[in-house]
Amino acid sequence: MKKIIFELDYGIKPIRTYDEEGNYIDAGVIPDDLPENKELEALLDEICNEHMKLFLDNSIEFSYQGFTSKEHKKAFDNKIRKVICMLRNCIRDKYVIDVNYDFGDEI
């Protein structure tokens, strides 16, 4: 069965797609064989943008800065939970979904 992996990566929507044999297909896009979902697309964009803001990225330095508070981390985690739920509702029996994200208590 085809697979979607949810994982954060700097500068790209957190979705990776693989075929039945485990070969990489694409990253950052919802597969064409799934129904169009503007809310899901917008939430993936929002998560990507918020994730990028957790880093300092300039001509001198690239480093992880992290969340500003526990509340910020919790709100971010809730968006991830929502997008995963939305993905599961969209994929039905077409894909397996793996989540590569730690919902730990990091600040």
C-alpha positions in Angstrom: 0.0 0.0 0.0 1.2 3.6 -0.7 2.4 5.6 2.3 2.3 9.2 3.5 4.8 10.2 6.1 4.1 13.3 8.1 7.4 14.8 9.2 8.6 18.4 9.7 11.4 19.6 7.5 12.6 23.2 7.1 11.0 25.1 4.2 8.6 22.4 2.9 5.1 21.2 3.8 5.4 18.2 6.2 4.1 15.5 3.9 6.2 12.8 2.0 4.6 10.3 -0.3 5.9 6.8 -1.2 4.6 4.1 -3.6 3.7 0.5 -2.8 7.3 -0.6 -3.0 8.5 2.2 -0.7 10.0 4.4 -3.4 9.9 8.1 -2.8 7.3 9.9 -4.9 7.1 13.5 -3.7 7.3 15.9 -0.8 5.3 18.9 0.2 2.2 18.1 -1.9 -1.0 16.2 -1.3 -1.2 13.3 -3.7 -3.3 13.9 -6.8 -5.5 10.9 -6.2 -6.8 12.4 -2.9 -9.8 14.8 -2.9 -8.9 18.6 -3.0 -9.1 20.0 0.5 -8.3 23.8 0.8 -8.5 23.7 4.6 -5.9 20.9 4.8 -3.6 22.7 2.3 -3.9 25.9 4.4 -3.1 24.1 7.6 -0.1 22.4 6.1 1.1 25.8 4.9 0.5 27.3 8.3 2.4 24.4 10.1 5.3 24.8 7.6 5.5 28.6 8.2 5.4 28.2 12.0 8.0 25.5 11.9 10.3 27.8 9.9 9.9 30.5 12.5 11.4 28.1 15.1 14.8 28.6 13.4 17.2 31.5 13.1 18.1 31.5 9.4 20.3 34.4 8.1 23.6 34.7 6.2 25.6 34.1 9.4 23.7 31.4 11.3 21.2 28.7 10.9 20.0 27.4 14.3 17.0 26.0 16.1 15.5 28.6 18.5 12.5 26.6 19.7 9.1 27.5 21.0 8.6 30.7 23.0 6.4 29.0 25.6 4.6 25.8 26.6 1.4 27.3 25.2 3.0 28.0 21.9 4.2 24.3 21.7 0.8 23.1 22.7 -1.0 25.2 20.1 1.5 23.9 17.4 0.9 20.3 18.5 -2.8 20.8 18.3 -2.5 22.0 14.7 -0.4 18.9 13.9 -3.0 16.6 15.5 -5.7 18.3 13.5 -3.9 18.0 10.2 -3.1 14.3 10.9 -6.8 13.7 11.6 -7.7 15.5 8.3 -5.2 13.4 6.4 -6.6 10.2 7.8 -10.1 11.3 6.8 -8.9 12.0 3.2 -6.7 9.0 2.6 -9.3 6.4 3.7 -7.9 3.1 2.4 -5.6 4.5 -0.3 -2.6 5.2 1.9 -1.0 4.2 5.2 0.0 7.2 7.2 3.1 7.4 9.5 3.7 10.3 11.8 7.3 11.2 12.5 6.8 13.9 15.2 7.4 13.9 18.9 4.6 15.4 20.9 6.9 15.6 24.0 7.2 18.5 26.5 10.0 20.3 24.7 10.3 24.1 25.1 
